[in-house]
């Protein structure tokens, strides 16, 4: 093995791929709404294929997003199985989402709003369990919409609240709310920045799952906006009149004036709350450097409770990816959409804050993956494919189709090619190719190099074959990682007890050491099953987009 190749194995194969599976083990990525068996919607699941993940009037759809996008006013989208989502869902006007007793689980962080964000009128959500999973501020948000209904549902989680009614009209019936520990309410009665419609909330047979938070919460900013938008307008200092106005639009419970200018459904023990504390001293607002655009704020310092506006200006070919504000303790501060595009606001906490933003590819002509006909710029994998193409780790198919194949199952030869690309395509000795490898094939150099380095080996069944077109399994991935780590001089003697996994016996004998090592190192943690258990799924596979995401995450973690 050459000195340059040895260095690459140490710096790239061991570190990068070890970090890849540590960050995201080789299991199916579920950024779309998928079955809880982990298979992408449209793949294998316990639900009959003709029913789909969701359906409209008997017409099946392979994902909940597709069904919601197709639904028309007056139609019902019925969920046919438990699903996972990694992006915020919206429901069109006049459409009912019938969970039919199934569960919708959020698996990735959502910066603002709820797992379900309702901005259209006459939307009904019924018979559905929503698991925010600590990933969203709210389980469900209704924003400036009328005729909203939540009926027969359970909403688990929401770091702030389970349901937020922001300038909207909503009826919540026969529903259980279980906000996250530390949440400030089960239901927020709110009017965000720029909202002028006073909310109307009707609660009927609503079960509050936490004793630590009130059923309903109204913040000081909403109290002020209710006063400003009431007819006739209310003096903002007349807290009693504001509370009375809100209670006229709130049934099933009542609110009482509380501390710091807000109100809750908890009747205070002391009818005379403490006066407002004196105004806090201004604290600095720091803006982190961003690439792909510029970030500016309306104030370099602000006192607690003051509104600060963030203005983002993307460069050509970029759009805003994310906006984040954290306080001095690292706690995230809520950010709201501003009055215009690329404008956001937040309320200053009682400490200094840091503002950061990211700008991402807009999918236009300058986009690295723009030339691939089958890469959807609105899909979860867009940025990962951009990264893989831009770094040269992955390429499109050379068959003239103009395709990348994001959802195609990853083969052994393709994995070898990715490693070869990342090693800067060194010269390879084709004499080392195995019997079923064609010296004239596109993968010849990559497979020959991978065999020479010892990252890959041929099958041990006596056939003398490599299986270039065979799918790369999870247990084979464990072997590749262990080989890479060993070549880099790492100690690979660690072993885990696989007996806690019900399918431990399905691990091939030749892969058992590698799988025990990968589990002990935390590289493979199993696939969650519908009943909440975990299995190793040693013969499970992943697709090309998922590999791109794994490598991008690993690169970010390793700083390469």
Secondary structure, DSSP 8 states (H G I E B T S, - for coil): --HHHHHHIIIIIIHHHHHHHHHS-SS----SSEETTS--TTSS-SS-GGG-SEEETTEEESSHHHHHHH--TT-EEEE-S-EEESS-B---TT-EEE-TT-EEEE-S--SSSEEEEE-SSS-EEES-EEE-TTSSSEEEEEES-SSEEEES-EEE--SSEEEEEES-EEEEES-EEE--TT-SEEEEEE--TT--S--EEEEES-EE--SSSEEEEE-HHHHHHHHHHSSS---TT-HHHHHHHHHHTEESS--EE-GGG-EESS--SSSS----------EEEEE---SSEEEEES-SEE-TT-EEEEEEEE-TTEEEEEEEEEETTS-EE-EEE-SSTTEEEEE--SS-EEEEEEEEE-SSTTSTTTT-TT--TTSTTHHHHHHHHHHTS----SSSS----TTSB-BHHHHHHHHHHHTT-----GGG--TT--TTSTTHHHHHHHHHHTSS---SSSS----TTSB--HHHHHHHHHHHHHHTT--------GGGSTTGGGS-GGGHHHHHHHHHTTS---EE-TTS-EE--TT---BHHHHHHHHHHHHHHHT-
